[in-house]
């Protein structure tokens, strides 16, 4: 092995914890070769590389989990980090939690901000997208008669929070009803813009609509909103650590995401971005004496929570960065196209997600004539041990398939086989 190879393998192992990622597996020269100078990086279809990535996880070999859009498993190195910190906390909770582990939050904030492309002072670490969205929705000074534009295809927890404010505070909800999938940015943005009036104070935009995988043109909507003095809140639960972008590129004022989805961080971890000049205007849900402060930490006063969970985010960030945002996005879009292209022309099978890269990534929705979504879901699991989720929601009906980086094409071949079966034995 050349000196360059030795240096590379040593650095990679140090960065991501090779022994933890690939338990029982030495870093062979042939594995490292594709990363070395003079060798192109592995592409989305290189199964040997992605099979090695699969070994980083402890997922069951007895089921095929294709519902990573709900919550994703953590790589073994992340699980190990959490367990180590959790055991440490139990040796002396108040000491190790607040005097030791709490000291790591600012370093973690800086690393997350680096991936997000913003200042550390614009990133709050919280527990999930819902909590982050609620922080903004409840924290804004919305008055009776103020209008909020949102769609019927947004996430239910977000919709219900707005409905609560409608009942309690007298705000007005202006509904957009999207007929998905859509493949025209101007048409999508136009649906939102048509709902804007001089009373509109906020527009809620879901970056990827979780039911069907539709990517929305956030920047185009945000530009039109800001021209009218309207603030922009983005639900980014399904884009952060999935797609290769920076939050400020969206030109939004607020952005919320869950890290336990595509970042594969511990369950119950999330992130809130607040544009720096907006922080002082948002009331925190759990206030201290700095409730009108311009410091992002005012949104983290959540009381006692799991420090082990929070600090293990760092390991998931290392793992994500070792793969690379662009490579990850390309692989996951490749997997969606891999299975959908094989079934899209089968009799009675319908793909409800766009094949165009600017309008979809990993999430795919399909249906089969003669079957309800619940029946397809049950068929896949009962006969093939493939775990998906049936979706019936506002103009959307089908079964959602969401692979992740540990999913192999062999796993998806089994899904394709099952869909062939359903197509051939339609009711």
C-alpha positions in Angstrom: 0.0 0.0 0.0 1.4 3.4 -1.0 2.0 6.2 1.5 -0.9 8.1 0.0 -3.2 5.1 0.6 -2.0 4.7 4.2 -2.6 8.3 4.9 -6.0 8.2 3.3 -7.2 5.1 5.1 -5.9 6.4 8.4 -7.7 9.7 8.0 -10.9 8.1 6.9 -10.9 5.7 9.9 -10.2 8.6 12.2 -13.0 10.7 10.8 -15.8 8.2 10.9 -14.6 5.5 13.3 -13.9 2.7 10.9 -14.2 -0.1 13.4 -17.6 1.1 14.5 -18.9 1.7 11.0 -17.7 -1.6 9.7 -17.6 -4.0 12.6 -15.3 -6.9 12.1 -14.2 -5.6 8.8 -10.7 -4.3 8.1 -10.3 -1.4 5.7 -9.0 -3.3 2.7 -7.0 -1.6 0.1 -9.6 -2.5 -2.6 -12.4 -0.8 -0.6 -10.4 2.4 -0.2 -9.2 2.5 -3.8 -12.2 4.3 -5.3 -11.6 7.2 -2.9 -7.9 7.6 -3.6 -6.3 10.2 -5.8 -6.6 9.2 -9.4 -9.7 7.2 -8.8 -13.2 8.6 -9.3 -15.5 8.6 -6.3 -18.1 5.8 -6.3 -21.3 6.8 -8.1 -24.9 6.1 -7.3 -25.0 2.7 -9.0 -21.8 1.2 -7.6 -23.3 -1.6 -5.4 -20.0 -2.8 -3.9 -19.5 0.6 -2.2 -23.1 0.9 -1.0 -23.1 -2.6 0.3 -20.2 -1.6 2.5 -22.3 1.3 3.7 -25.0 -1.1 4.6 -22.6 -2.9 7.0 -22.6 0.3 9.1 -26.1 -0.4 10.2 -27.7 -3.0 12.5 -30.9 -3.2 10.6 -32.7 -6.6 10.6 -31.9 -8.9 7.7 -35.4 -10.4 8.1 -37.4 -7.4 7.0 -36.8 -4.9 4.3 -37.5 -1.5 5.8 -38.7 0.9 3.1 -40.3 3.4 5.4 -37.3 5.5 6.3 -39.3 8.6 5.6 -40.9 8.1 9.0 -37.7 7.7 11.0 -34.4 6.2 10.0 -32.2 3.8 11.9 -28.9 5.0 13.2 -25.5 3.6 12.1 -23.8 1.5 14.7 -21.3 4.2 15.5 -24.1 6.6 16.4 -25.8 4.0 18.6 -22.5 3.3 20.3 -21.9 7.0 20.9 -25.3 7.4 22.4 -24.9 4.4 24.7 -21.5 5.6 25.9 -22.8 9.0 26.7 -25.9 7.6 28.3 -23.9 5.3 30.6 -21.7 8.3 31.5 -24.7 10.4 32.4 -26.0 7.7 34.7 -22.8 7.8 36.7 -23.7 11.2 38.0 -26.5 12.8 36.0 -26.4 16.5 37.0 -22.6 16.6 36.9 -22.0 14.8 33.6 -25.1 16.2 31.8 -24.7 19.9 32.7 -21.0 20.3 33.5 -19.5 17.9 30.9 -21.7 17.1 28.0 -23.4 20.4 27.9 -20.1 21.9 27.0 -20.2 20.2 23.6 -23.3 21.9 22.4 -21.5 24.9 20.8 -19.1 22.7 18.9 -22.1 20.7 17.6 -24.0 23.9 16.7 -21.0 25.1 14.7 -20.8 21.7 12.8 -24.5 21.7 12.0 -24.3 25.4 10.8 -21.4 24.4 8.5 -23.6 21.8 6.9 -26.6 24.2 6.8 -24.4 27.0 5.3 -25.3 29.6 7.9 -24.0 31.2 11.1 -23.9 29.1 14.3 -26.0 31.8 15.9 -28.9 31.0 13.5 -29.1 27.3 14.5 -31.1 25.9 17.5 -30.9 22.3 18.4 -34.2 20.8 19.3 -36.1 17.5 19.2 -38.0 17.3 15.9 -39.6 19.3 13.1 -42.9 19.6 14.8 -41.3 21.3 17.9 -39.2 23.6 15.6 -42.3 24.6 13.5 -44.4 25.2 16.6 -41.6 27.4 18.0 -42.1 29.7 15.1 -45.8 29.4 14.7 -46.5 30.1 18.3 -43.7 32.6 18.6 -44.9 35.0 15.8 -47.0 38.0 16.7 -50.0 36.9 14.6 -53.0 39.1 15.3 -56.8 38.5 14.6 -57.4 38.9 10.9 -53.8 38.1 9.9 -53.6 35.6 7.1 -51.4 32.5 6.7 -51.1 30.7 3.4 -50.6 26.9 3.6 -51.6 23.8 1.7 -53.9 20.9 2.4 -50.9 18.6 1.6 -48.8 20.0 4.5 -48.0 17.9 7.5 -50.9 17.3 9.9 -49.1 18.4 13.1 -48.3 21.7 11.4 -51.8 22.1 10.0 -53.3 21.5 13.5 -51.1 24.1 15.1 -52.3 26.7 12.6 -55.9 25.6 13.2 -55.5 26.1 16.9 -54.3 29.6 16.3 -57.3 30.1 14.0 -59.7 29.1 16.8 -57.8 30.8 19.7 -56.4 34.0 18.1 -58.6 34.6 15.1 -56.0 34.3 12.4 -57.3 33.5 8.9 -56.0 30.4 7.0 -55.9 30.6 3.2 -55.8 27.1 1.8 -53.9 26.0 -1.3 -55.0 22.6 -2.8 -52.2 21.0 -4.9 -53.0 18.4 -7.5 -49.8 16.3 -7.3 -47.4 15.5 -8.8 -46.6 18.8 -10.5 -43.7 19.5 -12.8 -43.9 23.2 -13.4 -42.2 25.5 -10.9 -44.2 28.6 -12.1 -47.5 26.7 -11.7 -46.6 25.5 -8.2 -45.4 28.9 -7.1 -48.5 30.5 -8.7 -50.8 28.4 -6.5 -49.3 30.1 -3.4 -49.0 33.5 -4.9 -52.7 33.5 -5.9 -53.5 33.1 -2.2 -51.5 36.2 -1.1 -53.3 39.3 -0.1 -52.4 42.5 1.7 -53.3 40.8 4.9 -51.0 37.8 4.4 -48.2 37.7 7.1 -46.8 34.2 6.7 -46.6 31.5 4.1 -45.9 27.9 5.1 -44.0 25.9 2.5 -43.2 22.2 2.8 -39.9 21.7 1.0 -40.6 18.0 0.1 -44.2 17.0 0.6 -43.8 13.9 2.7 -46.8 12.0 1.3 -45.6 11.8 -2.3 -42.1 13.2 -2.5 -43.0 16.4 -4.4 -40.2 19.0 -4.3 -41.6 22.6 -4.1 -39.8 25.7 -5.5 -39.2 27.3 -2.2 -36.9 30.1 -3.4 -39.4 31.1 -6.1 -42.3 31.2 -3.6 -40.1 33.1 -1.0 -39.1 35.7 -3.6 -42.7 36.5 -4.3 -43.6 36.5 -0.7 -40.8 38.8 0.4 -41.8 41.3 -2.4 -45.1 41.6 -0.5 -43.6 41.8 3.0 -44.7 38.2 3.8 -42.4 36.0 6.0 -41.5 32.4 4.9 -41.6 29.3 7.1 -40.2 26.1 5.6 -40.9 22.6 6.7 -37.7 20.9 5.7 -38.2 17.6 7.5 -37.5 15.6 4.3 -34.7 17.7 2.7 -32.0 18.5 5.3 -29.2 15.9 5.0 -31.0 14.4 2.0 -30.5 17.0 -0.7 -27.3 18.9 -1.3 -28.3 22.5 -0.6 -27.7 25.3 2.0 -30.6 26.8 4.0 -29.9 30.4 3.1 -30.1 29.5 -0.6 -33.8 29.0 -0.1 -34.2 32.7 1.0 -36.5 31.7 3.8 -36.9 33.3 7.2 -37.4 30.1 9.2 -36.5 26.5 8.5 -37.3 23.4 10.6 -36.1 19.8 10.2 -35.7 16.5 12.0 -32.3 14.9 12.2 -33.6 11.4 12.9 -34.8 11.1 9.3 -32.1 11.5 6.6 -29.3 12.5 9.0 -29.8 9.1 10.7 -29.3 10.8 14.1 -30.7 9.5 17.4 -34.5 9.5 17.7 -35.9 12.8 18.9 -33.3 15.2 17.4 -34.0 18.2 15.2 -32.8 21.6 14.1 -34.4 25.1 13.8 -32.9 27.8 11.6 -33.9 31.4 12.3 -32.5 34.2 10.2 -30.4 36.3 12.5 -32.4 39.5 12.2 -35.6 37.6 13.1 -34.5 36.0 16.3 -35.5 38.9 18.6 -39.0 39.0 17.1 -39.9 35.4 18.0 -41.3 34.6 21.4 -39.8 31.3 22.8 -42.1 28.5 23.9 -40.2 28.0 27.1 -39.1 31.5 28.1 -36.4 32.6 30.5 -35.5 36.2 31.3 -34.1 36.5 27.8 -37.4 36.0 26.0 -36.8 39.0 23.7 -33.1 38.3 23.2 -31.5 38.1 19.8 -29.6 34.9 20.9 -30.6 31.6 19.3 -30.2 29.7 22.6 -33.4 31.1 23.9 -35.2 28.5 21.8 -33.4 25.7 23.6 -34.7 26.3 27.1 -36.6 23.0 27.0 -35.9 21.8 30.5 -34.2 18.4 31.2 -33.7 16.3 28.1 -31.4 13.5 26.9 -27.9 15.0 26.6 -26.7 11.6 25.3 -29.2 11.8 22.4 -28.2 15.4 21.6 -24.4 14.8 21.7 -24.6 11.7 19.6 -25.8 13.9 16.7 -22.1 14.6 16.1 -21.4 11.0 15.2 -24.3 11.0 12.7 -22.9 14.2 11.2 -19.5 12.6 10.8 -21.1 9.6 9.1 -23.1 11.9 6.7 -20.1 14.0 5.8 -18.0 10.8 5.2 -20.5 9.9 2.4 -21.0 13.4 1.2 -24.3 15.3 0.6 -24.2 15.2 -3.2 -23.3 11.5 -3.3 -26.0 10.7 -0.8 -28.7 12.6 -2.8 -27.6 11.0 -6.0 -27.8 7.5 -4.6 -31.2 8.0 -3.0 -32.7 9.4 -6.2 -31.1 6.5 -8.1 -32.8 4.0 -5.8 -36.2 5.7 -6.3 -35.8 5.6 -10.1 -34.4 2.0 -9.9 -37.6 0.5 -8.7 -40.1 2.9 -10.2 -38.7 2.5 -13.8 -39.1 -1.3 -13.5 -42.8 -1.2 -12.6 -44.2 2.0 -14.2 -45.4 0.3 -17.3 -47.0 -2.7 -15.6 -50.7 -3.1 -16.1 -52.7 -1.4 -13.4 -49.6 0.1 -11.7 -49.4 3.9 -11.3 -46.4 5.9 -10.1 -47.5 9.1 -8.5 -44.1 10.8 -8.1 -42.2 12.7 -10.7 -39.2 11.2 -12.5 -37.7 14.6 -13.0 -34.8 15.3 -10.5 -35.9 18.9 -9.8 -39.3 17.6 -8.6 -38.5 14.4 -6.6 -35.7 12.6 -4.8 -36.0 9.4 -2.8 -39.7 9.3 -1.9 -41.9 7.4 -4.3 -45.6 6.7 -4.2 -47.4 4.0 -6.2 -50.8 2.3 -6.4 -52.2 -0.8 -8.0 -55.7 -0.9 -9.5 -58.0 -3.0 -7.4 -56.0 -2.6 -4.2 -56.4 0.0 -1.5 -53.2 1.4 0.0 -53.8 -0.5 3.2 -54.2 -3.8 1.2 -50.9 -3.1 -0.7 -49.1 -2.3 2.5 -50.4 -5.6 4.1 -49.6 -7.7 1.0 -46.0 -6.4 0.9 -45.3 -7.2 4.5 -47.3 -10.4 4.9 -46.0 -12.1 1.8 -42.6 -10.5 1.4 -41.7 -8.8 4.7 -41.3 -5.5 3.0 -42.3 -2.6 5.3 -43.9 0.4 3.7 -46.7 2.8 4.6 -50.1 3.3 3.0 -51.0 7.0 2.4 -54.5 8.4 2.0 -54.5 12.2 2.3 -55.9 15.2 0.4 -55.8 14.2 -3.3 -53.1 11.6 -2.6 -53.6 7.8 -2.4 -51.0 5.1 -2.6 -48.1 3.3 -0.9 -45.0 5.3 0.0 -41.6 3.8 -0.5 -38.6 5.4 1.1 -35.2 3.6 0.9 -32.1 4.9 2.6 -28.3 4.5 2.1 -28.3 1.0 3.6 -30.9 -0.2 1.1 -29.5 -2.3 -1.7 -30.8 -2.9 -5.2 -31.4 -6.5 -4.2 -33.8 -5.2 -1.6 -35.6 -3.2 -4.3 -35.6 -6.2 -6.7 -37.9 -8.0 -4.1 -40.2 -5.0 -4.1 -40.3 -5.0 -7.9 -41.1 -8.7 -7.8 -44.0 -8.2 -5.3 -45.5 -5.4 -7.4 -45.3 -7.7 -10.5 -47.3 -10.2 -8.5 -50.0 -7.7 -7.6 -50.2 -6.5 -11.2 -50.6 -10.0 -12.6 -53.3 -11.0 -10.1 -55.3 -7.8 -10.0 -58.7 -8.1 -8.4 
